[in-house]
């Protein structure tokens, strides 16, 4: 039986590092929406760890925002995070799928998870995004602002539809 009270707010976990060029994309994503603390709670992480399973267990919805090495047609990808165990030699760095899986296994809760992956190209010690990452970041932000509006729009009444 689950005795954890989940909040209606959405948790956004930004994974990254301002000091490693495009690796800052996850943190910058949080920065962009920090004014919406009425809808979102925010956590900055260098990497995900086993303790994050307890954190995500307190939310109905979690978004993991991170930079990606993978080329993407749109420069970003927003998709469902499907819980899955991982077989790794350490629990000091986990992927989002494993964090959600651990929340299910340990706390018997099933938060909906999403990943906002934003394509980057530079990972060296440097502050500031590459031109490509900045362009992809702007696209991801525009998409998510539109997505957020749809989630927070008041329901239309039957009269308004007719």
Backbone as JSON, one array per atom type, in Angstrom:
{
  "sequence": "XXXXXXXXXXXXXXXXXXXXXXXXXXXXXXXXXXXXXXXXXXXXXXXXXXXXXXXXXXXXXXXXXXXXXXXXXXXXXXXXXXXXXXXXXXXXXXXXXXXXXXXXXXXXXXXXXXXXXXXXXXXXXXXXXXXXXXXXXXXXXXXXXXXXXXXXXXXXXXXXXX",
  "N": [[0.83, -1.19, 0.0], [0.51, 2.2, -0.76], [1.68, 4.96, 0.97], [2.45, 7.46, 0.39], [1.91, 10.81, -0.29], [1.2, 12.17, -3.26], [2.08, 15.06, -5.09], [0.26, 17.45, -7.07], [1.68, 19.12, -8.65], [4.12, 19.29, -11.27], [7.26, 17.77, -11.41], [10.3, 19.0, -12.53], [13.33, 17.83, -13.46], [16.42, 18.97, -14.03], [19.22, 17.97, -15.71], [22.66, 18.33, -15.76], [25.38, 20.68, -16.31], [26.62, 23.78, -15.81], [29.23, 24.49, -16.33], [30.22, 23.0, -18.43], [29.85, 23.59, -21.2], [27.56, 22.68, -23.67], [26.38, 20.82, -22.04], [24.95, 22.15, -20.18], [22.33, 22.4, -20.94], [20.08, 21.04, -19.75], [19.89, 22.29, -17.24], [19.52, 24.95, -18.02], [17.06, 24.7, -19.18], [15.38, 24.38, -16.94], [15.83, 26.91, -15.79], [14.52, 28.55, -17.6], [11.83, 28.13, -17.06], [11.45, 28.72, -14.43], [9.92, 30.77, -13.34], [7.4, 29.75, -13.26], [6.6, 28.54, -10.82], [4.22, 27.92, -9.72], [3.2, 25.81, -11.09], [5.25, 23.97, -11.4], [7.83, 22.11, -9.73], [11.34, 22.24, -9.15], [14.49, 20.69, -9.73], [17.96, 20.63, -9.74], [20.45, 18.63, -11.13], [23.63, 17.04, -11.3], [23.94, 14.47, -12.08], [21.74, 11.64, -12.17], [20.74, 9.82, -9.29], [20.34, 7.02, -7.03], [18.85, 7.94, -4.86], [17.11, 9.72, -5.99], [14.86, 8.35, -6.72], [13.13, 8.3, -4.53], [12.49, 11.02, -4.41], [11.12, 11.46, -6.93], [8.97, 9.83, -6.47], [7.13, 11.28, -5.1], [5.61, 12.74, -6.8], [3.12, 13.11, -9.35], [3.75, 13.5, -11.96], [6.75, 13.66, -13.83], [9.43, 15.35, -15.36], [12.34, 14.86, -17.1], [15.0, 16.76, -17.99], [17.58, 17.07, -20.27], [20.8, 17.31, -21.86], [21.7, 15.97, -25.06], [23.79, 13.75, -26.89], [22.99, 12.68, -29.23], [22.13, 13.12, -32.63], [19.24, 14.89, -33.7], [16.3, 15.21, -35.58], [14.62, 17.49, -35.2], [16.18, 18.82, -33.43], [15.65, 18.5, -30.8], [13.92, 16.28, -28.54], [10.9, 15.2, -27.18], [9.56, 12.9, -25.13], [7.83, 9.94, -23.88], [8.92, 8.52, -20.85], [9.79, 5.42, -20.16], [9.57, 3.24, -17.51], [12.3, 1.2, -16.5], [14.5, -1.38, -15.47], [18.05, -1.25, -14.95], [21.16, -2.73, -15.74], [23.89, -2.12, -14.23], [27.19, -1.43, -13.03], [27.24, 0.33, -10.98], [25.39, 2.47, -8.72], [25.6, 5.11, -8.7], [25.16, 6.71, -10.81], [22.41, 7.03, -12.71], [19.95, 6.28, -15.27], [17.02, 8.07, -16.44], [14.87, 6.25, -16.86], [15.46, 4.15, -15.13], [15.35, 5.41, -12.65], [12.59, 5.98, -12.47], [11.63, 3.34, -12.51], [12.71, 2.37, -10.11], [11.27, 3.97, -8.29], [8.77, 2.84, -8.58], [9.26, 0.17, -7.77], [10.25, 0.46, -5.14], [8.55, 2.24, -3.76], [5.99, 1.85, -4.62], [4.56, 3.49, -6.38], [3.47, 5.2, -9.35], [4.57, 7.36, -11.13], [4.03, 9.47, -13.99], [6.35, 9.74, -16.53], [8.52, 11.82, -18.46], [10.87, 12.67, -21.01], [12.88, 15.34, -21.91], [14.98, 15.77, -24.28], [17.71, 17.5, -25.49], [19.55, 18.36, -28.25], [23.04, 18.66, -28.24], [26.47, 19.7, -28.94], [28.98, 20.38, -28.0], [31.15, 19.73, -25.3], [33.16, 20.45, -23.67], [35.16, 22.02, -21.0], [33.71, 24.89, -20.46], [31.82, 27.85, -20.31], [28.62, 28.58, -21.49], [26.55, 28.08, -24.36], [26.95, 26.2, -27.44], [26.43, 27.42, -30.79], [24.64, 25.76, -32.23], [23.44, 24.28, -30.14], [22.17, 26.36, -28.77], [20.28, 27.16, -30.67], [18.76, 24.78, -30.84], [17.87, 24.67, -28.22], [16.15, 26.9, -28.09], [14.12, 26.01, -29.82], [13.18, 23.79, -28.36], [12.23, 25.05, -26.07], [10.18, 26.68, -27.12], [8.43, 24.68, -28.06], [7.81, 23.42, -25.59], [6.59, 25.46, -24.14], [4.24, 25.8, -25.59], [3.15, 23.23, -25.26], [2.79, 23.27, -22.45], [0.83, 25.25, -22.2], [-1.39, 23.94, -23.25], [-1.77, 22.0, -21.33], [-2.51, 23.49, -19.11], [-4.7, 24.95, -19.8], [-8.03, 26.05, -19.21], [-10.8, 23.77, -18.96], [-12.97, 23.46, -21.74], [-16.34, 24.48, -21.92], [-19.44, 22.78, -22.6], [-21.2, 24.5, -23.87], [-19.47, 26.32, -25.06], [-18.36, 24.82, -27.05], [-20.48, 24.25, -28.72]],
  "CA": [[0.0, 0.0, 0.0], [1.25, 3.44, -0.9], [1.29, 5.99, 1.93], [3.07, 8.7, -0.06], [0.98, 11.76, -0.9], [1.82, 12.76, -4.44], [1.65, 16.42, -5.39], [-0.27, 17.67, -8.42], [2.68, 19.84, -9.43], [5.04, 18.47, -12.05], [8.67, 17.95, -11.08], [11.25, 19.03, -13.65], [14.71, 17.6, -13.04], [17.39, 19.37, -15.05], [20.49, 17.26, -15.54], [23.66, 19.04, -16.54], [26.51, 21.35, -15.67], [26.88, 25.06, -16.48], [30.65, 24.62, -16.67], [30.62, 22.08, -19.5], [29.25, 24.0, -22.49], [26.19, 22.26, -23.99], [25.85, 20.02, -20.95], [24.1, 23.04, -19.38], [20.98, 22.48, -21.52], [19.07, 20.62, -18.78], [19.75, 23.34, -16.22], [18.94, 26.13, -18.66], [15.64, 24.4, -19.37], [14.74, 24.75, -15.68], [15.91, 28.37, -15.64], [13.52, 29.17, -18.48], [10.48, 27.96, -16.52], [11.47, 28.91, -12.97], [8.85, 31.69, -12.96], [6.14, 28.98, -13.17], [6.63, 27.68, -9.65], [2.85, 27.52, -9.39], [2.94, 24.55, -11.79], [6.4, 23.07, -11.4], [8.94, 22.11, -8.79], [12.56, 22.1, -9.94], [15.7, 20.14, -9.11], [19.16, 20.6, -10.58], [21.29, 17.47, -10.85], [24.76, 16.73, -12.18], [23.57, 13.15, -12.57], [20.68, 11.01, -11.38], [21.23, 8.82, -8.35], [19.29, 6.16, -6.48], [18.01, 8.74, -3.97], [16.1, 10.44, -6.78], [13.64, 7.54, -6.79], [12.23, 8.79, -3.49], [12.01, 12.34, -4.83], [10.1, 11.37, -7.99], [7.8, 9.11, -5.95], [6.22, 12.26, -4.5], [4.98, 13.49, -7.89], [2.34, 12.37, -10.34], [4.39, 13.66, -13.26], [8.15, 14.08, -13.75], [10.09, 15.59, -16.64], [13.79, 14.86, -17.02], [15.54, 17.58, -19.08], [19.01, 16.79, -20.36], [21.46, 17.43, -23.16], [21.89, 14.69, -25.74], [24.81, 13.65, -27.94], [22.36, 12.12, -30.42], [21.52, 14.05, -33.58], [17.78, 14.79, -33.75], [15.76, 15.95, -36.72], [14.12, 18.79, -34.74], [17.13, 19.4, -32.49], [15.22, 18.07, -29.47], [12.9, 15.25, -28.55], [10.12, 15.11, -25.94], [8.93, 11.6, -25.25], [7.53, 9.2, -22.66], [10.0, 7.81, -20.18], [9.24, 4.12, -19.77], [10.38, 2.67, -16.43], [13.02, -0.02, -16.84], [15.71, -1.58, -14.66], [19.3, -1.23, -15.69], [22.2, -3.54, -15.12], [25.13, -1.35, -14.24], [28.04, -1.78, -11.91], [27.15, 1.37, -9.96], [24.12, 3.18, -8.57], [25.96, 6.52, -8.54], [24.67, 7.42, -11.99], [21.31, 6.25, -13.27], [19.18, 6.93, -16.32], [15.66, 8.38, -15.97], [14.03, 5.05, -16.88], [15.75, 3.38, -13.93], [14.84, 6.15, -11.5], [11.15, 5.71, -12.42], [11.45, 1.94, -12.15], [12.99, 2.26, -8.67], [10.14, 4.56, -7.58], [7.71, 1.82, -8.6], [9.66, -1.0, -6.99], [10.49, 0.77, -3.73], [7.51, 3.05, -3.13], [4.7, 1.41, -5.15], [3.89, 4.61, -7.05], [3.67, 5.12, -10.79], [4.54, 8.69, -11.75], [4.24, 9.54, -15.44], [7.65, 10.33, -16.81], [8.84, 12.31, -19.8], [12.24, 13.12, -21.21], [13.15, 16.42, -22.85], [16.37, 15.64, -24.7], [18.05, 18.61, -26.38], [20.82, 18.05, -28.9], [24.21, 19.52, -28.08], [27.64, 19.21, -29.68], [30.24, 20.72, -27.31], [31.08, 19.24, -23.92], [34.4, 20.82, -22.99], [35.04, 22.99, -19.91], [33.41, 26.2, -21.05], [30.48, 28.32, -19.99], [27.91, 29.06, -22.67], [26.15, 27.05, -25.32], [27.34, 26.32, -28.84], [25.36, 28.01, -31.62], [23.64, 24.74, -32.52], [22.69, 23.99, -28.92], [21.3, 27.51, -28.5], [19.17, 27.06, -31.62], [17.93, 23.65, -30.43], [17.26, 25.06, -26.96], [15.02, 27.79, -28.41], [13.06, 25.17, -30.36], [12.63, 22.98, -27.27], [11.48, 25.95, -25.19], [8.95, 27.04, -27.83], [7.57, 23.5, -28.02], [7.32, 23.14, -24.24], [5.65, 26.52, -23.76], [2.97, 25.44, -26.23], [2.71, 22.03, -24.55], [2.34, 23.69, -21.12], [-0.44, 25.96, -22.35], [-2.44, 22.95, -23.46], [-2.0, 21.32, -20.06], [-3.06, 24.38, -18.09], [-5.89, 25.64, -20.3], [-9.26, 25.59, -18.54], [-11.63, 22.94, -19.83], [-14.02, 24.17, -22.48], [-17.68, 24.01, -21.55], [-20.22, 22.25, -23.71], [-21.75, 25.63, -24.6], [-18.43, 26.94, -25.9], [-18.11, 23.94, -28.19], [-21.63, 24.34, -29.6]],
  "C": [[0.87, 1.24, 0.0], [0.76, 4.46, 0.13], [1.93, 7.33, 1.58], [2.0, 9.57, -0.72], [1.69, 12.42, -2.07], [1.23, 14.14, -4.7], [1.15, 16.5, -6.83], [0.72, 18.44, -9.29], [3.53, 18.82, -10.21], [6.46, 18.79, -11.6], [9.48, 17.98, -12.37], [12.64, 18.88, -13.06], [15.6, 17.96, -14.22], [18.72, 18.7, -14.75], [21.52, 17.99, -16.37], [24.75, 19.66, -15.7], [26.79, 22.63, -16.45], [28.32, 25.19, -16.96], [31.12, 23.73, -17.79], [29.83, 22.34, -20.79], [27.81, 23.48, -22.64], [25.58, 21.33, -22.93], [24.95, 20.85, -20.04], [22.65, 23.05, -19.85], [19.88, 22.08, -20.52], [18.82, 21.67, -17.71], [19.12, 24.59, -16.81], [17.45, 25.93, -18.92], [14.86, 24.77, -18.1], [14.71, 26.27, -15.52], [14.79, 29.05, -16.42], [12.11, 29.12, -17.89], [10.4, 28.23, -15.02], [10.39, 29.88, -12.49], [7.51, 30.97, -12.79], [6.16, 28.03, -11.97], [5.25, 27.36, -9.11], [2.51, 26.16, -10.0], [4.02, 23.5, -11.58], [7.24, 23.21, -10.15], [10.18, 21.78, -9.6], [13.68, 21.51, -9.1], [16.8, 20.14, -10.15], [19.99, 19.4, -10.16], [22.47, 17.44, -11.83], [24.51, 15.39, -12.84], [22.48, 12.61, -11.67], [21.28, 9.93, -10.5], [20.05, 8.07, -7.75], [18.34, 6.93, -5.57], [16.92, 9.5, -4.72], [14.82, 9.65, -6.95], [12.65, 7.99, -5.72], [11.65, 10.14, -3.88], [10.91, 12.22, -5.87], [8.84, 10.64, -7.51], [6.76, 10.06, -5.37], [5.44, 13.06, -5.54], [4.18, 12.57, -8.79], [3.0, 12.41, -11.71], [5.8, 14.22, -13.07], [8.69, 14.26, -15.16], [11.59, 15.66, -16.38], [14.31, 15.66, -18.23], [17.05, 17.4, -19.09], [19.51, 17.07, -21.77], [21.65, 16.03, -23.75], [22.99, 14.8, -26.79], [24.2, 13.22, -29.27], [21.84, 13.21, -31.35], [20.0, 13.8, -33.65], [17.26, 15.7, -34.84], [15.31, 17.36, -36.33], [15.1, 19.51, -33.81], [16.8, 19.09, -31.04], [14.19, 16.96, -29.65], [12.22, 15.23, -27.18], [9.32, 13.83, -26.04], [8.69, 10.97, -23.88], [8.77, 8.5, -22.15], [9.4, 6.53, -19.63], [10.13, 3.51, -18.7], [11.02, 1.35, -16.85], [14.23, -0.16, -15.92], [16.94, -1.51, -15.56], [20.28, -2.15, -14.98], [23.51, -2.79, -15.29], [25.93, -1.72, -13.0], [27.96, -0.75, -10.78], [25.74, 1.94, -9.89], [24.4, 4.67, -8.38], [25.59, 7.35, -9.76], [23.64, 6.54, -12.67], [20.67, 7.01, -14.42], [17.76, 7.18, -15.81], [14.75, 7.16, -15.9], [14.22, 4.23, -15.6], [15.26, 4.09, -12.67], [13.33, 5.93, -11.36], [10.87, 4.28, -11.99], [11.68, 1.73, -10.65], [11.85, 2.87, -7.84], [8.99, 3.56, -7.5], [8.04, 0.66, -7.66], [9.76, -0.71, -5.5], [9.31, 1.44, -3.03], [6.1, 2.75, -3.66], [3.88, 2.58, -5.71], [4.29, 4.58, -8.51], [3.59, 6.51, -11.42], [4.72, 8.58, -13.27], [5.55, 10.26, -15.67], [7.81, 10.73, -18.25], [10.3, 12.72, -19.83], [12.23, 14.23, -22.25], [14.64, 16.34, -23.14], [16.65, 16.74, -25.73], [19.45, 18.36, -26.93], [21.87, 19.12, -28.65], [25.39, 18.92, -28.81], [28.96, 19.46, -28.96], [30.12, 20.41, -25.83], [32.32, 19.63, -23.12], [34.13, 21.78, -21.83], [34.91, 24.38, -20.51], [32.01, 26.59, -20.62], [29.87, 28.93, -21.24], [27.66, 27.93, -23.64], [26.78, 27.28, -26.69], [26.16, 26.92, -29.61], [24.25, 27.0, -31.91], [22.8, 24.42, -31.29], [21.74, 25.13, -28.58], [20.07, 27.48, -29.41], [18.21, 25.94, -31.21], [17.2, 23.95, -29.12], [16.03, 25.94, -27.21], [13.84, 27.0, -28.98], [12.38, 24.36, -29.26], [11.77, 23.84, -26.35], [10.15, 26.34, -25.84], [7.96, 25.88, -27.8], [6.97, 23.33, -26.62], [6.37, 24.22, -23.74], [4.27, 26.23, -24.35], [2.35, 24.23, -25.54], [2.12, 22.4, -23.19], [1.01, 24.42, -21.18], [-1.6, 24.99, -22.5], [-2.77, 22.22, -22.16], [-2.73, 22.19, -19.05], [-4.29, 25.14, -18.56], [-7.12, 25.13, -19.56], [-10.08, 24.75, -19.5], [-12.71, 23.78, -20.51], [-15.37, 23.61, -22.09], [-18.39, 23.51, -22.81], [-20.81, 23.38, -24.54], [-20.72, 26.25, -25.53], [-18.17, 26.11, -27.15], [-19.24, 24.07, -29.22], [-21.62, 25.68, -30.25]]
}
